[in-house]
Amino acid sequence: MKKIFILFALLAGCFSVFGQISFPDARTCVQTSRYDIFSPFGNPATLSYMQKFEVSAFFQNRYAEKELSTAGGHLAVGTKPVNIAAAFVQYGFLDYHEQLFTFGLARKIGKRFALSVQADYYNVHYSSLSGADGKFIIQLGFVANPAKNLYIGFHTFNPAQTKLRTDGIELDIPSLFAVGMSYWFNPKIVTSIMCEKDIFRQFRFAVEADYAIYENFRVKAACLKEGEVMPALGCGMALKGVALDANFKIHTKLGVIPEIALTYALK
């Protein structure tokens, strides 16, 4: 009980310190080191811990504006040599929109390490006049288990700083580097923290506590910081391999950002 009190006291203090981490994921706000949640956009190395088969779809909407919606999903298959996954995400307006297609491979190295390499195709449609442009980029991930109940993750997206160009327009594709840490106090309680840096923008931070109240139901509380401080609350329930997760980020000036994910996993 003392550990739980310390945990949420720390989390409450972070609400004034810790905004929006890059790719939305209703299952967790801190994807980098959560080895138990496969996140192809948060850290592809988490694919190494996926057992047999997983398919998932997610949706995020910002401030009740349909044009500011992000949707996507992934399909993952476990094999003896490596685990394999493909994913897709789209964001944007009817005319301007961005798409990301990914294909990744991951495997464990011994009992304490996991590595992944992921090839991404990033496409942007500017307008009917300016056309579209796409580039292949690389995504790398790493997860380590240096001590009991402690996991550390590292993830980089577009480390080569690839750019898009069309009709004189140049667009910087985000070039992200993220590091995170997760600790399991017991099988029901996990806390996570991460720091992410886009070389073109300021640092982003996130901290989260995840508590399984019952075997098939859990609640989450998080705080994110990227300029604006955003608290987040969420929950998830699972039954016979099917999991439904919901997350709500709260922007103090613009409103609520709801996220939802539906996942089926075969273990």
Secondary structure per residue as TSV (DSSP state, phi and psi in degrees):
chain	resnum	aa	ss	phi	psi
A	1	M	-	360.0	-36.8
A	2	K	H	-63.2	-39.9
A	3	K	H	-62.5	-41.1
A	4	I	H	-63.7	-42.0
A	5	F	H	-62.6	-45.5
A	6	I	H	-62.1	-41.9
A	7	L	H	-58.2	-51.6
A	8	F	H	-76.3	-24.1
A	9	A	H	-66.2	-41.6
A	10	L	H	-64.2	-43.2
A	11	L	H	-63.2	-41.4
A	12	A	H	-62.3	-37.9
A	13	G	H	-66.1	-31.9
A	14	C	H	-73.4	-15.8
A	15	F	T	-61.7	-23.0
A	16	S	T	-94.5	-4.2
A	17	V	T	-115.5	-41.7
A	18	F	-	-92.0	360.0
A	19	G	-	360.0	-128.9
A	20	Q	-	-102.7	114.7
A	21	I	-	-80.3	152.8
A	22	S	S	-48.7	-74.2
A	23	F	S	-93.3	132.5
A	24	P	-	-70.5	145.0
A	25	D	-	-154.4	111.0
A	26	A	T	-67.8	-17.6
A	27	R	T	-79.0	-27.8
A	28	T	-	-162.4	148.7
A	29	C	S	-89.5	-10.0
A	30	V	-	-125.7	85.7
A	31	Q	-	-81.9	-23.9
A	32	T	T	-58.9	-40.2
A	33	S	T	-115.9	4.8
A	34	R	-	-82.6	85.8
A	35	Y	T	-61.2	-25.8
A	36	D	T	-81.9	-4.5
A	37	I	S	-124.4	109.3
A	38	F	-	-69.5	121.4
A	39	S	B	-129.6	95.3
A	40	P	T	-62.5	-23.8
A	41	F	T	-100.4	-20.3
A	42	G	T	-89.6	-40.1
A	43	N	B	-167.5	103.8
A	44	P	G	-63.6	-17.8
A	45	A	G	-66.6	-20.5
A	46	T	G	-64.5	-15.8
A	47	L	G	-60.3	-28.5
A	48	S	G	-59.8	-28.1
A	49	Y	G	-93.3	-6.2
A	50	M	-	-70.1	134.2
A	51	Q	-	-86.4	-65.8
A	52	K	S	-118.8	-54.9
A	53	F	E	-157.6	141.8
A	54	E	E	-152.5	137.2
A	55	V	E	-133.9	138.1
A	56	S	E	-147.6	149.4
A	57	A	E	-135.0	144.1
A	58	F	E	-138.7	161.4
A	59	F	E	-147.8	137.2
A	60	Q	E	-132.4	139.5
A	61	N	E	-127.9	140.4
A	62	R	E	-108.9	120.7
A	63	Y	T	57.5	32.6
A	64	A	T	62.2	25.3
A	65	E	E	-108.1	116.3
A	66	K	E	-63.1	-27.5
A	67	E	E	-70.1	-20.1
A	68	L	E	-99.5	44.4
A	69	S	E	-107.6	146.5
A	70	T	E	-124.9	132.7
A	71	A	E	-139.5	151.5
A	72	G	E	-177.6	-169.8
A	73	G	E	-175.8	174.9
A	74	H	E	-147.1	159.3
A	75	L	E	-132.3	126.9
A	76	A	E	-131.6	141.0
A	77	V	E	-131.9	133.1
A	78	G	E	-94.3	131.5
A	79	T	-	-128.4	169.0
A	80	K	S	-65.4	-46.5
A	81	P	S	-71.5	-49.9
A	82	V	-	-147.6	160.0
A	83	N	E	-95.2	143.9
A	84	I	E	-124.2	141.1
A	85	A	E	-148.0	149.5
A	86	A	E	-130.0	143.4
A	87	A	E	-145.6	162.8
A	88	F	E	-149.4	141.6
A	89	V	E	-146.2	144.1
A	90	Q	E	-136.4	139.5
A	91	Y	E	-137.0	145.1
A	92	G	E	131.3	-171.4
A	93	F	-	-86.4	178.6
A	94	L	S	-63.2	-39.7
A	95	D	S	-91.1	-63.9
A	96	Y	S	-82.6	125.9
A	97	H	E	-155.9	156.8
A	98	E	E	-118.7	142.6
A	99	Q	E	-132.9	145.2
A	100	L	E	-134.7	120.9
A	101	F	E	-111.7	135.6
A	102	T	E	-133.7	151.1
A	103	F	E	-140.3	123.3
A	104	G	E	-132.4	154.8
A	105	L	E	-125.6	141.4
A	106	A	E	-150.4	151.1
A	107	R	E	-157.6	159.6
A	108	K	E	-82.9	145.7
A	109	I	E	-114.1	97.9
A	110	G	T	73.5	-155.0
A	111	K	T	-94.7	-15.0
A	112	R	T	-117.5	-1.2
A	113	F	E	-134.1	150.8
A	114	A	E	-142.9	138.6
A	115	L	E	-128.5	153.9
A	116	S	E	-150.9	146.5
A	117	V	E	-128.0	137.7
A	118	Q	E	-136.0	130.2
A	119	A	E	-96.9	126.8
A	120	D	E	-118.4	143.0
A	121	Y	E	-114.5	114.9
A	122	Y	E	-105.0	120.0
A	123	N	E	-124.2	135.5
A	124	V	E	-125.9	126.3
A	125	H	E	-100.6	111.4
A	126	Y	E	-76.5	-55.5
A	127	S	E	-170.7	172.5
A	128	S	T	-65.8	-23.4
A	129	L	T	-89.3	-42.2
A	130	S	T	-85.3	-16.7
A	131	G	E	79.4	-153.1
A	132	A	E	-138.4	163.8
A	133	D	E	-148.3	145.8
A	134	G	E	-140.8	151.7
A	135	K	E	-141.0	149.0
A	136	F	E	-86.9	134.7
A	137	I	E	-135.0	166.2
A	138	I	E	-110.1	144.8
A	139	Q	E	-129.7	131.6
A	140	L	E	-124.4	146.9
A	141	G	E	-142.5	153.8
A	142	F	E	-149.3	136.1
A	143	V	E	-132.5	134.8
A	144	A	E	-126.1	148.4
A	145	N	E	-121.2	75.2
A	146	P	E	-71.1	-22.5
A	147	A	E	-148.2	164.7
A	148	K	T	-57.9	129.6
A	149	N	T	70.4	5.0
A	150	L	E	-115.8	127.5
A	151	Y	E	-127.8	136.9
A	152	I	E	-122.0	132.8
A	153	G	E	-124.9	148.9
A	154	F	E	-134.4	141.8
A	155	H	E	-148.3	137.5
A	156	T	E	-133.4	136.3
A	157	F	E	-121.2	121.3
A	158	N	-	58.3	55.1
A	159	P	T	-65.5	-21.1
A	160	A	T	-80.4	-2.8
A	161	Q	-	58.6	45.7
A	162	T	-	-65.5	143.8
A	163	K	E	-123.3	157.5
A	164	L	E	-104.6	145.4
A	165	R	E	-142.8	137.5
A	166	T	E	-162.2	133.2
A	167	D	T	48.5	43.3
A	168	G	T	81.0	-4.1
A	169	I	E	-93.0	131.2
A	170	E	E	-117.6	128.6
A	171	L	E	-121.0	127.0
A	172	D	E	-80.6	115.2
A	173	I	-	-71.5	134.9
A	174	P	-	-52.0	135.6
A	175	S	-	-117.7	100.3
A	176	L	E	-107.9	144.5
A	177	F	E	-133.6	126.7
A	178	A	E	-135.4	144.3
A	179	V	E	-134.8	141.1
A	180	G	E	-148.0	165.7
A	181	M	E	-142.8	137.1
A	182	S	E	-128.4	140.0
A	183	Y	E	-131.8	129.7
A	184	W	E	-95.1	109.6
A	185	F	E	-65.6	-37.2
A	186	N	E	-161.5	178.2
A	187	P	T	-59.3	-16.0
A	188	K	T	-98.6	-23.6
A	189	I	E	-122.4	124.7
A	190	V	E	-133.5	137.5
A	191	T	E	-118.2	144.2
A	192	S	E	-139.2	150.4
A	193	I	E	-143.9	144.3
A	194	M	E	-147.7	156.3
A	195	C	E	-129.9	133.2
A	196	E	E	-131.1	138.5
A	197	K	E	-130.1	121.9
A	198	D	E	-93.9	128.1
A	199	I	T	-62.2	-17.4
A	200	F	T	-96.0	-4.6
A	201	R	S	-138.1	178.5
A	202	Q	-	-77.5	171.6
A	203	F	E	-64.4	150.6
A	204	R	E	-124.1	142.9
A	205	F	E	-129.6	153.8
A	206	A	E	-152.2	143.6
A	207	V	E	-136.4	142.9
A	208	E	E	-147.8	145.1
A	209	A	E	-120.0	132.3
A	210	D	E	-124.6	122.6
A	211	Y	E	-128.2	119.9
A	212	A	E	-84.8	98.7
A	213	I	E	-65.5	-43.7
A	214	Y	E	-126.1	173.4
A	215	E	T	-59.0	-36.1
A	216	N	T	-112.8	14.6
A	217	F	E	-144.3	131.0
A	218	R	E	-136.9	157.7
A	219	V	E	-124.6	153.6
A	220	K	E	-134.8	143.7
A	221	A	E	-133.3	134.3
A	222	A	E	-144.7	165.9
A	223	C	E	-142.1	135.6
A	224	L	E	-127.1	150.2
A	225	K	E	-141.4	118.1
A	226	E	S	-149.3	84.1
A	227	G	S	78.5	-76.4
A	228	E	S	-85.1	138.3
A	229	V	E	-84.3	131.1
A	230	M	E	-131.8	112.6
A	231	P	E	-73.1	159.2
A	232	A	E	-145.8	142.0
A	233	L	E	-129.4	144.5
A	234	G	E	-157.0	172.6
A	235	C	E	-152.4	163.4
A	236	G	E	-151.5	144.9
A	237	M	E	-135.9	149.0
A	238	A	E	-136.4	144.3
A	239	L	E	-152.7	118.5
A	240	K	T	53.3	46.4
A	241	G	T	87.3	-9.3
A	242	V	E	-103.0	127.2
A	243	A	E	-123.2	136.7
A	244	L	E	-121.0	123.0
A	245	D	E	-123.2	142.8
A	246	A	E	-134.2	142.9
A	247	N	E	-142.0	142.0
A	248	F	E	-131.8	110.7
A	249	K	E	-91.9	141.8
A	250	I	E	-117.8	108.3
A	251	H	E	-88.4	123.4
A	252	T	T	-64.2	-22.8
A	253	K	T	-107.0	-34.6
A	254	L	T	-103.0	-17.0
A	255	G	E	116.7	-157.7
A	256	V	E	-95.7	142.2
A	257	I	E	-114.4	98.1
A	258	P	E	-82.5	144.7
A	259	E	E	-134.4	143.3
A	260	I	E	-141.2	144.5
A	261	A	E	-140.8	139.3
A	262	L	E	-121.5	124.5
A	263	T	E	-131.8	138.4
A	264	Y	E	-120.9	127.2
A	265	A	E	-128.8	137.9
A	266	L	E	-111.9	118.3
A	267	K	-	-110.4	360.0
